[in-house]
Amino acid sequence: MALGVLFDFKGNSNVSVITPAADLIQEQWLVNTVNYEQPIDLFVVVIGHNPINPAHRSCKHFRRLTKSYAILRPDIPIQILGGHVHIRDLVVYNDKLTGLEPDGHLPLT
């Protein structure tokens, strides 16, 4: 099951709505999605414009989201795909949660 989210961005225009992560994890549609009755092999969370390294200050937004997954479905692995700091990064948080971040640069041809 895949879900795409953006960090708690405050500079959006009036034609878009950004739901803060703290609010998102309490929304019923997300709880229903995580508790989907069919078998789920893996949660893939794409976090736009957000680093995966827990040492980075912006990382707090996705920690809230992954914590909610881990609480509701602790038996299902979670793969985080992030991108922000333009470095390649791989983080193994525990035996069920990993994060991968590409460097974001296109190769020169």
C-alpha positions in Angstrom: 0.0 0.0 0.0 1.4 3.4 -1.0 0.8 6.8 0.4 2.3 10.1 -0.7 2.6 13.1 1.6 4.3 16.5 1.8 6.0 18.0 4.8 4.2 20.6 6.9 4.6 23.3 4.3 3.4 26.8 5.2 4.0 28.7 2.0 1.3 27.1 -0.2 -1.1 29.2 -2.3 -4.8 29.5 -1.7 -5.5 26.8 -4.3 -4.0 24.1 -2.2 -4.4 22.8 1.4 -1.6 21.3 3.4 -2.7 19.1 6.3 -0.1 19.0 9.1 1.3 15.5 9.9 0.0 15.8 13.5 -3.6 16.3 12.1 -3.2 13.8 9.2 -2.5 10.8 11.5 -5.8 11.4 13.3 -8.0 11.6 10.1 -10.4 8.7 9.8 -9.6 8.0 6.2 -6.0 7.4 7.0 -6.9 5.1 10.0 -9.2 3.2 7.6 -6.5 3.0 5.0 -3.9 1.6 7.4 -6.5 -0.8 8.8 -7.4 -2.1 5.3 -8.8 -5.6 5.7 -7.1 -7.2 2.7 -3.5 -8.4 3.2 -0.8 -5.7 3.0 2.8 -6.8 2.4 4.4 -3.4 2.7 3.6 0.2 3.3 5.5 2.6 1.0 5.4 6.2 2.1 6.6 8.8 -0.3 7.4 12.0 1.6 7.9 14.9 -0.7 10.6 17.3 0.0 11.6 15.8 3.3 14.8 14.1 4.4 14.9 10.6 5.9 17.7 11.1 8.3 16.4 11.4 11.8 19.1 13.9 12.7 17.7 16.4 10.2 15.2 18.9 11.9 12.7 18.5 9.0 12.4 14.7 9.7 9.9 15.2 12.5 7.0 15.3 10.1 7.4 11.9 8.7 8.3 10.4 12.2 4.7 11.3 13.2 3.3 9.5 10.2 5.5 6.4 10.5 4.8 6.1 14.2 1.1 6.0 13.5 1.6 3.1 11.0 3.8 1.3 13.4 1.2 1.6 16.2 -1.7 0.5 14.1 0.1 -2.2 12.1 3.3 -3.2 13.8 3.6 -6.4 11.8 3.9 -4.7 8.4 7.2 -3.3 7.1 7.4 0.3 6.1 9.6 1.7 3.3 10.1 5.5 3.3 11.1 7.3 0.1 12.2 10.8 0.8 14.1 13.6 -0.8 15.3 16.9 0.2 19.0 17.3 1.1 20.3 16.1 -2.3 22.4 13.3 -0.9 22.0 9.6 -1.2 20.9 8.2 2.1 19.7 4.9 3.5 18.5 4.7 7.1 17.5 1.5 8.9 15.4 2.6 11.8 14.5 -0.9 13.1 13.6 -4.3 11.7 10.3 -3.0 10.1 11.2 0.5 9.0 13.8 1.7 6.5 14.2 5.0 4.6 15.8 5.6 1.2 16.7 9.0 -0.3 18.1 9.5 -3.8 20.5 12.4 -4.4 18.1 14.2 -6.6 20.6 15.1 -9.3 20.3 14.0 -12.9 23.4 12.5 -14.5 25.3 14.7 -17.0 25.2 13.4 -20.6 
